[in-house]
Amino acid sequence: MAEGQERISINPAVCDGKACIRGTRVMVSAILDNLAVGVPREEIIGSYPSIQELDIQAALAYAAEAAREGTADLPLEHTV
């Protein structure tokens, strides 16, 4: 697993199984959408106080992996 990817999880019971920052309901796509339109990282963190700078970096790494491979290999998270 790429560096930082432990910060991202997929759980079918959270956000319809979309990739999220682990332990939150903040979808990776929301972070990437904000970055794509030029929202500063500090503002993204202000909007989603449960995330950190390392989570934004992990979201970018996830996107790079997805672009490179077509998918990002993440373990399926199960909630008991």
C-alpha positions in Angstrom: 0.0 0.0 0.0 1.3 3.4 -0.9 2.6 5.8 1.8 -0.3 7.5 3.5 -3.0 5.1 2.3 -3.5 3.8 5.8 -5.3 7.2 6.3 -8.0 6.2 3.8 -10.6 3.5 4.1 -13.5 2.0 2.3 -16.5 0.8 4.4 -19.7 -0.3 2.7 -21.7 1.2 5.6 -20.1 4.6 5.3 -20.8 7.0 2.4 -22.0 4.1 0.2 -18.5 2.5 0.3 -16.7 5.5 -1.2 -13.1 6.1 -0.2 -13.1 8.3 3.0 -10.5 9.6 5.4 -10.3 6.8 8.0 -12.6 7.4 11.0 -14.5 10.2 9.3 -17.3 10.6 6.7 -15.1 13.0 4.6 -14.9 11.5 1.2 -11.6 11.6 -0.7 -13.5 13.0 -3.7 -14.7 16.0 -1.6 -11.1 16.8 -0.8 -10.0 16.4 -4.4 -12.9 18.4 -5.7 -12.0 21.3 -3.4 -8.3 21.1 -4.4 -9.3 21.0 -8.1 -11.2 24.3 -7.8 -8.3 26.0 -5.9 -9.6 25.9 -2.3 -6.5 26.4 -0.1 -5.6 23.4 2.1 -6.1 25.5 5.3 -9.7 26.3 4.2 -10.4 22.6 3.5 -9.2 21.7 7.0 -11.3 24.5 8.4 -14.4 23.1 6.6 -13.6 19.5 7.7 -12.0 19.9 11.1 -11.7 16.1 11.6 -9.0 16.0 8.9 -5.3 17.0 8.9 -2.8 18.0 6.3 -1.5 14.4 6.1 -5.1 13.4 5.1 -5.0 15.8 2.2 -1.6 14.4 1.1 -3.1 10.9 1.3 -6.1 11.9 -0.8 -3.7 13.2 -3.5 -1.6 10.0 -3.3 -4.8 8.0 -3.6 -5.8 10.0 -6.7 -2.3 9.5 -8.2 -2.5 5.8 -7.7 -6.0 5.6 -9.2 -4.9 7.6 -12.2 -1.8 5.4 -12.6 -3.5 2.0 -12.1 -7.2 2.7 -12.8 -7.9 1.6 -9.2 -6.4 2.0 -5.8 -6.0 -1.2 -3.8 -7.4 -0.6 -0.4 -8.5 -3.2 2.2 -12.2 -3.5 2.7 -13.0 -2.1 6.2 -15.5 -4.1 8.3 -17.3 -2.6 11.2 -18.3 -5.0 14.0 
